[in-house]
Amino acid sequence: MPNTIGRWPVLPLANRDGRARPTFEVFRFGAKPKGQAMDGRGQGQIRSTRSDNFVGTFFFPPHGPAAITRTTMKALVTFFILSFSVAAHAENTAFTFSGQVPTGAGVITGRRDFIFALYDSQIGGARVAGPVTNLGVTITRRAFTTRLDFGTNGIAMGGRWVEVAMRSARNSNVVTVFSSRQPLSVVPLALYALTPAGAKGDKGDKGDQGDTGATGIQGPVGPQGSQGVQGIQGATGQTGAQGLQGLQGVPGAVGPAGAPAVVWQVLSSSNTLAGSMLPNHGYILSTEDEVTLPLPPLAAPGDIVRVTGGEGTWRITPSAGQRIITANLPAASAHGFHDYDLGGPQVFWSAVPMTKEGGVILAAPLRYNGSETPTPCLVSTNGGVNWNSRTLAAAVGAACSASGDLFAMLNTSGGVLLSQDNGVTWSNAGPAGTVNQTAIAMSADGSRIIYTIARTSIVRSSDRGMTWQTSPVTGDFLGLAVSSDGLKQIAVGYPTPGNGGGGLLAVSVDGGDTWIVTNTPTAWTGVACSSNASRVFLGSGINGSTTAGLYTAEVSGDSASQIIAAIQSAPARLSSSLRYVFACSGNGSVVAAAPLDGINGASIGSGQFLVSTDSGRTWVPRVSAPQAAFYSAVSVSADGNRVAAAQIYSTIQVVDLITSEGGMLYGGQFSCVELQYVGNNRFVVLNSTGSVGVR
């Protein structure tokens, strides 16, 4: 065991952290073996009493430790302690290292194990220290900080670079090495003197600025800022060069076939064509004789036949069951125009209703010789060729069913007269005492009858006149129209006195149970409609108005509001100083209009009885020469083939728009005609010149 020679507290070496100062002991280990130099010299050691750390070794002089004074021993211990302190400070090589996880590593926040190695070159080179593994290093938004200690190699002079690797959290065998090494700067350790600090010296001169350090790892991208205010629009750039032409599109659908080519044939010697005309053929007549040309018995819709006359005349005869539609012929006197003088110049006819095909016509008189003296009504059962006198009555209006099995007349003495045998016998119907009736209409089957009373209301029946009801609507109604089923009912006229000017329009779509009534800017004088009320025709013009006219409304729906909207936006088809009476066919394509009178005392001038076959868009006069005539009533058969019109205090005119079965076309010298087959054994006249008529 070593012998303790002495124990000395070392006062100058006070710890800066306030802990107790260490005490050092000197030990003797005995004498040197004999035979060596400095015979008898002993060996000793100095140790710290706090940590038993070895401080140093020394040899006693030859004459033994007693020769060493206490002062000498303290100096010796102080020397060793100073050496120990410097060594201890030299061994404190740890430092703080901060870095960032590269974006490719994918880690943002958490804990990972890091492995550090020290190299003497930024690329390649030799590893001089490490690896050092730090576990569970905290990462915050890809940034981390940790303590590293590579020992004395870490602070050696010369360049050093740290290589960083990170261990995967899911697989400890997977290690990601960062792509670039980081330079390590040497920071000298500050050593404190073992003697008490002296007075603070003067501030030294400012040193030269050091070299710029290496660029650190780029920090994370910050959040995106709010969008700035939009700048003003720049000037329009120049027009670019025209682009290349696009590829050709696919061929379009094949259009409809054009009119078939017509093959012409000249007839010069025979007055009768051998056989019949052929479809899509034209015939030029160069003979002075009359030539008969039978229509083709077999034709397809669209087939054409043409005839060009010469010095002679010609006639075109239909085959069995065929008819010729002559509505497009321009002169009424040349195509089925009949003028019947049924009562001389003293009868005012108020209505001329007819059946669906125009075979039965009722002529209802209103006045005779300027008074309301009863006058027989007349009935024709063969389209106006023959007329039969019926009961004596003065009527302000009349209607009939599509088949003619029910006639109805508004008796000026009150009520309604009904006949179920073509006017042979009549019976009184309608509410007793109802007078001042203005208009009457009937459904196609005669089950629904409706009529208006001036400045009062609308009366209706849904059982062929057996019982009657008053509709919940009032007004001064002048015109009335119903659909073929009698459910859609339209009444026009004026508001009741005191309710303002303009016109009045009332519409029902449930047989008169409910109505929508509205005032209109236009004062209406009459109304007619197609069988389903999809087309509505209205007349206007009262004294005080600037113009009168005829309007056509195309209705796209079945509701009362849709009918009203269509009427309010209806365009005028005829506009003049004349007020018209008018009627239409079941589909609304054929419309007949004749002047009733002139507003504000205007003269009739050359007013004519007009017919349109395109819902009023174009009109053709049905009188061969202008006639200054007023008309009191007009009707059109539901099939559109026949029109009847009654002149005031004059005749009843009947126009056939289609030939009867067996009827033929004839043409005078140099007359031409073109016909087209439209199906259903019917040819229609497309064009004609010269004298072309019906026989």
Secondary structure, DSSP 4 states (H G I P E B T S, - for coil): -PEEEEEEE-TT---TT-PPPPEEEEEEEEEPPTTSSSTT-EEEEEEETTT--EEEEEE--TT-GGGS-HHHHHHHHHHHHHHHHHHHHHT---EEEEEE--GGG---SEEEEEEEEEESSSSS--EEEEEEEEEEEEEBTTEEEEEE--GGGGGSSS-EEEEEEEE-SS-TT-EEEPSSPEEE---PPP---SSPP-PPPPPPPPPPPPPPPPPPPPPPPPPPPPPPPPPPPPPPPPPPPPPPPPPPPPPPPPPPP-PPPPEEEEE-S-SB-SS-PPTTEEEEE--SS-EEEEPPSS--TT-EEEEE--SS-EEEE--TT-EEE-TT-S-GGGTTEEEE-SSGGGEEEEE--B-TTS--EEEEEEEETTBB--EEEEEESSTTSS-EEEEEE-EEEEEE-SSSS-EEEEETTSSEEEESSTTSS-EEESSTT---EEEEEE-TTSS-EEEEETTEEEEEESSTTSS-EEEEEEEEEEEEEE-TTS--EEEEEEPPTTS-SSEEEEEESSTTSS-EEEEESS-EEEEEE-TTSSEEEEEE--TT-S-EEEEEEE--SSSHHHHHHHHHTPPEEEEESEEEEEEE-TTS--EEEEEEEEGGG---TT---EEESSTTSS-EE-SSS-----EEEEEE-TTSSEEEEEETTS-EEEEESBPPTT--EEE-TT-EEEEEEEETTEEEEEEEESSEEE-
